[in-house]
Amino acid sequence: ESHHISASKLCKDASTALQLSGLKSGDTIAVGGFGVGGIPETLLNTLSAWENGPSDLTVASLTAGVDGFGLGKLFECGKVKRMIAS
């Protein structure tokens, strides 16, 4: 007898996804994309606007982004402690 449990990994919005992620201050996150292409823009915007949300993050990404967009917003709101880029 099989007891297969199915769980969806789809969330209704970025805020719900971040809250369910377990992301906390001091964590390391990997961010895909190059510059502004292919980045998880909606998640990054939601994370940067999340008051009292995780901070002191270490971010690993190919590039460090651009001002005012994507990763740049995380820098501007002071959520990034360390950046790892190539």
C-alpha positions as CSV (number, residue, x, y, z in Angstrom):
1,E,0.0,0.0,0.0
2,S,1.5,3.3,-1.1
3,H,1.3,6.4,1.0
4,H,2.4,9.0,-1.5
5,I,2.0,12.6,-0.2
6,S,1.9,15.3,-2.9
7,A,2.8,18.8,-2.0
8,S,2.7,21.7,-4.4
9,K,5.7,24.0,-4.5
10,L,3.6,26.7,-6.2
11,C,2.6,29.8,-4.2
12,K,0.0,32.4,-5.0
13,D,2.5,35.2,-4.7
14,A,6.1,36.1,-3.9
15,S,5.2,37.2,-0.3
16,T,3.7,33.8,0.5
17,A,6.7,32.1,-1.1
18,L,9.2,34.1,1.0
19,Q,7.2,33.5,4.2
20,L,7.1,29.8,3.6
21,S,10.8,29.6,2.6
22,G,12.1,29.9,6.1
23,L,14.6,32.5,5.0
24,K,16.0,34.3,8.1
25,S,18.6,36.9,8.9
26,G,22.2,35.8,8.2
27,D,21.2,33.2,5.6
28,T,22.9,32.8,2.2
29,I,20.9,33.0,-1.0
30,A,21.8,32.2,-4.6
31,V,20.3,34.4,-7.2
32,G,20.2,33.4,-10.9
33,G,20.3,35.7,-13.9
34,F,22.9,38.0,-15.4
35,G,22.6,41.7,-14.7
36,V,18.9,42.4,-15.1
37,G,18.2,39.4,-17.4
38,G,16.6,36.3,-16.0
39,I,16.7,37.4,-12.4
40,P,13.8,36.6,-9.9
41,E,12.7,40.2,-10.0
42,T,9.4,39.7,-8.2
43,L,11.0,37.8,-5.3
44,L,13.8,40.3,-5.0
45,N,11.4,43.3,-5.0
46,T,9.2,41.6,-2.4
47,L,12.2,40.7,-0.2
48,S,13.6,44.3,-0.4
49,A,10.2,45.7,0.6
50,W,9.7,43.2,3.5
51,E,9.8,45.4,6.6
52,N,11.5,43.6,9.6
53,G,12.2,40.7,7.2
54,P,15.6,38.9,6.9
55,S,18.7,41.0,6.7
56,D,22.5,40.5,7.0
57,L,22.1,38.2,3.9
58,T,25.0,36.8,2.0
59,V,24.1,36.8,-1.7
60,A,25.8,34.6,-4.4
61,S,25.2,35.7,-8.0
62,L,27.0,35.9,-11.3
63,T,26.8,39.7,-11.1
64,A,25.9,42.2,-8.4
65,G,23.0,43.7,-10.3
66,V,22.3,47.4,-11.0
67,D,21.2,50.3,-9.0
68,G,17.4,50.5,-8.3
69,F,16.5,47.1,-9.8
70,G,16.6,43.5,-8.5
71,L,19.7,42.9,-6.4
72,G,20.3,46.7,-6.4
73,K,17.2,47.1,-4.3
74,L,18.5,44.6,-1.7
75,F,21.7,46.7,-1.4
76,E,19.7,50.0,-1.1
77,C,17.5,48.8,1.7
78,G,20.5,47.4,3.6
79,K,19.6,43.7,3.6
80,V,23.0,42.5,2.1
81,K,25.9,41.9,4.4
82,R,28.2,40.1,1.9
83,M,28.1,39.7,-1.9
84,I,29.8,36.9,-3.7
85,A,30.1,37.5,-7.5
86,S,32.4,36.5,-10.3
